[in-house]
């Protein structure tokens, strides 16, 4: 217990107030940041995952695919001008 609030109380209060779990909210923030970095930087996908707080490349790829339906790399290629042509060739 820190700051006089237990984790279970914080989680319950957050869910009641915002309609979703605290961990789900944090994961959504991580994924939004990842999408922004994939769109606006030239960082490779592994570095994007680490920059967004994912512990491993695998957890990042799995969470990203679950949330968006595509891999981070495919998303990055689809958004870049050079990447779009390479996707069409496949």
Backbone torsions as a table, in degrees:
resi	resn	phi	psi	omega
1	UNK	NA	128.7	178.9
2	UNK	-130.5	140.2	-179.8
3	UNK	61.9	22.7	176.4
4	UNK	74.9	15.4	-179.3
5	UNK	-129.7	130.2	176.6
6	UNK	-80.7	157.4	179.2
7	UNK	-61.4	-40.0	-179.3
8	UNK	-65.9	-38.3	177.9
9	UNK	-66.1	-43.9	178.4
10	UNK	-60.2	-45.0	-179.7
11	UNK	-62.5	-45.5	178.8
12	UNK	-62.4	-45.4	-179.4
13	UNK	-63.2	-42.8	179.1
14	UNK	-61.7	-46.4	-179.3
15	UNK	-62.8	-42.1	179.6
16	UNK	-63.3	-43.2	-175.9
17	UNK	-75.3	-41.8	-172.1
18	UNK	-110.0	-5.9	175.6
19	UNK	76.6	12.2	176.0
20	UNK	-151.3	163.5	-178.1
21	UNK	-73.5	155.2	177.7
22	UNK	-62.5	-42.8	179.6
23	UNK	-65.4	-37.1	176.3
24	UNK	-64.4	-38.8	178.1
25	UNK	-64.8	-45.2	179.6
26	UNK	-63.4	-43.2	178.9
27	UNK	-61.0	-41.0	178.4
28	UNK	-63.2	-40.0	176.7
29	UNK	-63.4	-42.9	178.7
30	UNK	-60.4	-43.8	-177.4
31	UNK	-70.8	-36.1	175.6
32	UNK	-63.5	-41.7	178.1
33	UNK	-64.7	-40.4	178.5
34	UNK	-61.2	-44.0	178.4
35	UNK	-60.4	-42.1	179.7
36	UNK	-64.1	-44.0	179.4
37	UNK	-65.7	-39.0	177.8
38	UNK	-63.5	-33.9	-178.1
39	UNK	-79.7	-32.9	-168.1
40	UNK	-112.9	-4.5	-179.4
41	UNK	-128.0	173.2	175.4
42	UNK	-106.3	15.7	177.4
43	UNK	-60.9	143.3	175.0
44	UNK	-72.9	162.7	-171.3
45	UNK	-63.4	-33.6	178.7
46	UNK	-64.7	-44.3	178.9
47	UNK	-64.7	-36.0	176.5
48	UNK	-61.7	-45.5	178.9
49	UNK	-58.3	-46.5	178.5
50	UNK	-65.4	-40.2	-179.9
51	UNK	-63.7	-25.0	-178.9
52	UNK	-95.4	5.0	173.3
53	UNK	95.6	9.4	176.7
54	UNK	-81.9	137.8	-174.3
55	UNK	-74.6	-31.2	-179.5
56	UNK	-138.3	161.2	177.2
57	UNK	-61.3	-41.4	-177.8
58	UNK	-62.6	-44.7	179.9
59	UNK	-65.3	-36.0	176.9
60	UNK	-64.8	-50.5	-178.4
61	UNK	-60.9	-42.4	-179.2
62	UNK	-63.9	-47.5	-179.9
63	UNK	-64.4	-39.6	-178.8
64	UNK	-65.8	-45.8	-180.0
65	UNK	-64.3	-40.6	178.5
66	UNK	-61.3	-40.7	-175.8
67	UNK	-79.1	-34.0	-172.1
68	UNK	-114.3	-17.4	-178.3
69	UNK	85.7	1.7	177.2
70	UNK	-143.2	161.2	179.7
71	UNK	-74.1	157.3	177.3
72	UNK	-59.4	-38.4	-179.1
73	UNK	-64.8	-43.8	179.2
74	UNK	-63.2	-41.1	177.5
75	UNK	-60.0	-46.0	-179.3
76	UNK	-63.5	-43.8	179.3
77	UNK	-64.8	-39.5	-179.0
78	UNK	-64.0	-32.2	-176.5
79	UNK	-87.2	-22.0	-178.0
80	UNK	-86.6	145.5	-179.3
81	UNK	-59.1	-41.6	179.7
82	UNK	-73.6	-33.3	-177.4
83	UNK	-67.8	-34.5	-178.0
84	UNK	-60.1	-41.1	179.6
85	UNK	-69.6	-34.9	178.5
86	UNK	-69.5	-28.9	176.9
87	UNK	-71.0	-36.2	-179.7
88	UNK	-66.1	-30.7	-177.6
89	UNK	-71.8	-19.1	-176.0
90	UNK	-75.6	NA	NA
